[in-house]
Amino acid sequence: MMSDILPEPNEAAPMQCYLCKFIPPRDDFLATMTPPEQDWMSQHGAYLDDLTARGIVVAHGPVMEPSGGYGVSLWRIAEGEDIAALTAGDPIIRNGVGHYEHFPMLSLKSRD
């Protein structure tokens, strides 16, 4: 798994925060996934769950809206880490399904 090579977050190091939006390949993606896409979406969820357990992803989940759903994840990564490289390691992206948009955040506060 790609997350096995990601560094553990270091609370003492300066951190960068991002809102990342997973854009599926089509508006009706969740309702029309092929069996391989369903497999890759399961791997996508496991990938983000692993990064959440490690403190790299703060939260993630699907957003439903009438024009089509998308995924949102909040990331806290070490300064100098490349968010595009990290999201490129997501199994759904590695299989060529959809893409991410990355939005830097000035800060990210959470209960943890």
KOLPA-291284 format. One line per field, with one value per residue: residue number from 1; residue in three letters; x negated, y negated, z of N, C-alpha, C, O, CB in turn. Coordinates in steps of 0.1 Angstrom, whole numbers. Glycine has a CB too. Layout:
% residues N
pos = (NUM,...)
code = (ALA,...)
n.u = (X,...)
n.v = (Y,...)
n.w = (Z,...)
ca.u = (X,...)
ca.v = (Y,...)
ca.w = (Z,...)
c.u = (X,...)
c.v = (Y,...)
c.w = (Z,...)
o.u = (X,...)
o.v = (Y,...)
o.w = (Z,...)
cb.u = (X,...)
cb.v = (Y,...)
cb.w = (Z,...)
//
This chain:
% residues 112
pos = (1,2,3,4,5,6,7,8,9,10,11,12,13,14,15,16,17,18,19,20,21,22,23,24,25,26,27,28,29,30,31,32,33,34,35,36,37,38,39,40,41,42,43,44,45,46,47,48,49,50,51,52,53,54,55,56,57,58,59,60,61,62,63,64,65,66,67,68,69,70,71,72,73,74,75,76,77,78,79,80,81,82,83,84,85,86,87,88,89,90,91,92,93,94,95,96,97,98,99,100,101,102,103,104,105,106,107,108,109,110,111,112)
code = (MET,MET,SER,ASP,ILE,LEU,PRO,GLU,PRO,ASN,GLU,ALA,ALA,PRO,MET,GLN,CYS,TYR,LEU,CYS,LYS,PHE,ILE,PRO,PRO,ARG,ASP,ASP,PHE,LEU,ALA,THR,MET,THR,PRO,PRO,GLU,GLN,ASP,TRP,MET,SER,GLN,HIS,GLY,ALA,TYR,LEU,ASP,ASP,LEU,THR,ALA,ARG,GLY,ILE,VAL,VAL,ALA,HIS,GLY,PRO,VAL,MET,GLU,PRO,SER,GLY,GLY,TYR,GLY,VAL,SER,LEU,TRP,ARG,ILE,ALA,GLU,GLY,GLU,ASP,ILE,ALA,ALA,LEU,THR,ALA,GLY,ASP,PRO,ILE,ILE,ARG,ASN,GLY,VAL,GLY,HIS,TYR,GLU,HIS,PHE,PRO,MET,LEU,SER,LEU,LYS,SER,ARG,ASP)
n.u = (-8,-5,-5,-22,-47,-46,-56,-53,-33,-49,-45,-60,-72,-67,-35,-14,18,46,76,90,105,121,129,152,153,177,210,230,215,214,237,234,211,188,179,150,145,160,144,120,129,134,108,98,113,102,75,77,87,66,47,60,60,34,30,26,45,72,100,125,148,179,197,229,248,273,264,244,222,192,159,145,116,96,64,34,2,-34,-55,-68,-61,-45,-13,0,-14,-9,19,20,12,34,55,77,71,47,57,68,92,112,102,82,87,69,68,51,51,53,52,59,81,89,105,87)
n.v = (12,-22,-41,-30,-39,-66,-93,-94,-118,-146,-163,-184,-195,-221,-223,-217,-224,-210,-211,-186,-177,-150,-144,-126,-105,-108,-123,-106,-86,-72,-57,-42,-27,-4,31,33,6,4,20,5,-18,-8,-3,-29,-40,-25,-33,-61,-57,-45,-65,-84,-71,-73,-100,-118,-123,-142,-141,-126,-120,-112,-136,-146,-158,-174,-176,-157,-136,-140,-136,-146,-154,-162,-173,-171,-177,-173,-202,-208,-184,-169,-175,-167,-145,-128,-124,-113,-87,-74,-46,-48,-68,-59,-40,-54,-67,-94,-125,-146,-178,-203,-224,-248,-254,-280,-273,-245,-233,-209,-184,-166)
n.w = (0,-8,13,32,28,34,55,91,107,122,150,159,137,112,97,68,56,39,19,1,-28,-42,-75,-92,-122,-136,-133,-123,-110,-84,-85,-107,-108,-121,-116,-113,-106,-82,-66,-66,-53,-28,-20,-21,0,21,20,26,52,65,64,79,104,109,113,92,73,84,83,63,36,17,-3,-10,-36,-57,-84,-86,-68,-47,-33,-1,16,44,50,69,65,66,62,31,21,-8,-17,-40,-49,-28,-30,-54,-49,-41,-45,-63,-80,-90,-106,-126,-124,-121,-104,-82,-67,-51,-23,-5,30,55,81,103,125,149,170,180)
ca.u = (0,-13,-6,-32,-59,-44,-62,-43,-33,-57,-38,-70,-75,-57,-26,-6,32,53,89,88,118,121,139,154,152,190,219,237,205,217,248,231,198,185,173,137,146,164,132,111,135,132,94,98,117,92,63,79,89,52,40,67,55,20,30,22,59,80,114,128,162,186,206,239,255,281,256,235,214,177,153,137,107,88,51,24,-11,-46,-59,-77,-55,-37,0,4,-20,-2,32,17,10,47,58,87,63,37,64,72,107,114,90,83,84,62,69,44,58,44,50,69,82,97,106,77)
ca.v = (0,-35,-48,-24,-47,-80,-95,-97,-133,-150,-174,-195,-201,-229,-215,-223,-218,-211,-205,-179,-173,-140,-146,-113,-106,-112,-128,-95,-76,-63,-48,-34,-21,10,39,28,-7,6,25,-6,-27,-2,-5,-43,-42,-19,-42,-72,-53,-43,-79,-90,-65,-78,-114,-125,-128,-146,-136,-123,-114,-116,-148,-143,-170,-170,-175,-146,-136,-141,-132,-156,-150,-173,-167,-179,-171,-180,-212,-202,-172,-173,-170,-161,-132,-119,-120,-104,-74,-68,-35,-52,-77,-51,-32,-63,-70,-107,-133,-154,-192,-206,-237,-250,-261,-287,-265,-234,-230,-197,-180,-156)
ca.w = (0,-9,26,40,26,38,69,102,110,133,156,161,124,106,89,57,56,26,16,-12,-34,-52,-85,-99,-137,-142,-123,-117,-107,-73,-89,-120,-108,-126,-105,-109,-99,-68,-59,-64,-44,-15,-18,-19,14,30,19,34,66,70,66,91,116,111,116,80,69,96,81,49,34,5,-3,-20,-41,-69,-97,-85,-55,-48,-20,5,27,51,52,76,61,69,53,21,14,-20,-16,-53,-49,-18,-35,-66,-44,-38,-55,-73,-89,-97,-116,-137,-122,-114,-101,-70,-66,-38,-18,7,41,64,94,104,139,151,184,184)
c.u = (-9,-15,-17,-45,-58,-50,-50,-44,-41,-51,-47,-73,-64,-48,-19,7,38,67,87,102,116,132,140,154,166,199,226,228,209,228,245,218,198,179,158,136,150,152,122,116,133,117,92,102,107,79,65,81,75,46,47,62,41,19,27,35,66,94,116,142,168,195,216,246,262,274,246,226,199,172,145,128,99,75,42,11,-23,-50,-70,-71,-46,-23,5,-2,-13,12,31,15,23,51,68,80,53,44,71,87,108,101,92,80,79,63,62,53,48,42,61,70,92,97,95,65)
c.v = (-12,-41,-42,-32,-62,-81,-97,-112,-135,-163,-186,-202,-210,-220,-224,-216,-220,-205,-199,-174,-162,-142,-132,-116,-110,-115,-116,-83,-67,-53,-39,-28,-7,18,35,15,-6,11,13,-16,-21,-4,-20,-46,-37,-28,-54,-69,-51,-56,-86,-84,-70,-93,-123,-131,-130,-140,-134,-117,-119,-128,-145,-156,-166,-168,-164,-147,-138,-137,-144,-150,-162,-167,-177,-171,-179,-190,-205,-190,-177,-167,-162,-147,-123,-115,-111,-89,-67,-58,-39,-60,-68,-42,-41,-68,-83,-114,-141,-169,-195,-221,-240,-258,-268,-280,-254,-230,-218,-194,-171,-163)
c.w = (0,5,35,38,30,52,79,104,122,138,157,148,119,96,79,58,43,27,2,-16,-45,-62,-93,-114,-143,-130,-116,-112,-95,-76,-100,-120,-113,-115,-102,-102,-85,-60,-56,-54,-29,-11,-14,-4,24,31,28,49,72,73,77,104,120,114,104,74,82,95,66,48,21,7,-14,-23,-54,-82,-97,-73,-58,-34,-14,16,32,54,60,73,65,58,43,14,3,-19,-29,-54,-40,-23,-47,-62,-41,-49,-66,-84,-97,-108,-127,-136,-114,-112,-88,-74,-52,-35,-5,17,49,77,94,119,140,166,189,189)
o.u = (-19,-25,-21,-54,-68,-49,-40,-55,-41,-52,-42,-77,-52,-53,-17,8,37,70,84,109,109,144,131,156,166,198,228,232,208,228,252,212,207,175,155,129,145,150,117,108,131,114,83,94,104,73,56,77,73,39,41,59,37,8,25,35,67,99,109,147,163,200,213,249,259,277,239,223,195,180,140,132,95,75,44,8,-21,-48,-79,-76,-41,-22,12,5,-12,15,39,17,23,49,66,84,52,37,79,93,104,90,104,73,83,60,65,61,37,31,70,60,102,89,93,55)
o.v = (-13,-47,-48,-31,-69,-72,-102,-118,-128,-174,-198,-214,-208,-212,-236,-204,-231,-196,-206,-168,-165,-141,-128,-127,-114,-111,-117,-72,-54,-42,-29,-24,1,12,35,13,-13,7,12,-22,-29,-7,-23,-53,-43,-29,-57,-77,-55,-58,-94,-92,-70,-98,-135,-143,-121,-136,-141,-111,-128,-130,-143,-164,-156,-160,-162,-158,-137,-136,-152,-141,-171,-157,-189,-160,-192,-188,-198,-186,-188,-154,-152,-137,-111,-103,-103,-80,-55,-61,-35,-59,-70,-38,-37,-71,-84,-110,-142,-172,-189,-229,-234,-266,-264,-281,-255,-225,-217,-199,-169,-156)
o.w = (7,7,45,47,29,61,75,103,132,132,157,148,122,89,80,60,36,34,-7,-8,-55,-58,-100,-119,-155,-119,-103,-111,-97,-71,-102,-130,-111,-105,-91,-93,-76,-49,-45,-46,-20,1,-6,3,34,42,36,58,84,84,84,113,131,116,106,71,91,105,58,57,15,18,-25,-15,-60,-90,-107,-68,-70,-25,-22,23,24,62,59,79,67,46,48,4,3,-21,-28,-59,-42,-22,-50,-70,-38,-61,-77,-95,-109,-117,-135,-146,-102,-116,-83,-83,-43,-43,5,14,51,82,86,124,133,174,201,193)
cb.u = (10,-6,7,-35,-64,-29,-71,-47,-19,-72,-31,-82,-78,-63,-15,-13,40,45,101,78,126,121,135,166,147,196,229,247,192,222,260,233,192,176,174,128,155,175,125,108,150,135,85,107,131,89,61,91,97,44,41,82,55,11,21,15,66,80,124,118,171,194,198,250,245,292,250,226,217,172,145,147,97,96,44,27,-10,-58,-66,-90,-46,-45,10,0,-35,0,41,5,1,58,63,99,56,30,74,70,114,121,86,73,96,47,85,31,66,50,51,66,88,92,119,73)
cb.v = (0,-44,-47,-9,-46,-84,-107,-89,-138,-152,-171,-190,-190,-241,-209,-222,-225,-203,-215,-168,-185,-125,-158,-106,-94,-100,-137,-89,-83,-72,-56,-43,-21,10,54,27,-17,17,35,-13,-30,13,-1,-51,-36,-5,-46,-80,-40,-34,-87,-88,-49,-74,-117,-116,-118,-161,-146,-114,-116,-105,-162,-133,-182,-180,-188,-146,-124,-155,-120,-167,-139,-179,-164,-180,-168,-171,-224,-199,-164,-168,-181,-169,-133,-127,-132,-109,-74,-79,-23,-59,-88,-41,-24,-57,-59,-105,-142,-150,-201,-202,-241,-259,-250,-301,-274,-221,-242,-185,-174,-147)
cb.w = (12,-19,34,35,11,38,68,115,111,129,169,168,114,98,98,43,68,15,17,-11,-40,-46,-95,-94,-143,-150,-129,-126,-103,-61,-92,-132,-94,-139,-109,-122,-107,-68,-68,-77,-47,-15,-30,-28,16,26,4,29,67,60,53,89,114,99,127,70,60,98,87,42,45,-1,-5,-14,-44,-70,-100,-98,-48,-53,-21,12,22,63,38,92,46,71,60,27,25,-32,-13,-65,-46,-5,-38,-74,-32,-38,-48,-67,-81,-87,-110,-150,-114,-101,-113,-60,-70,-39,-17,4,49,66,106,95,147,143,187,173)
//
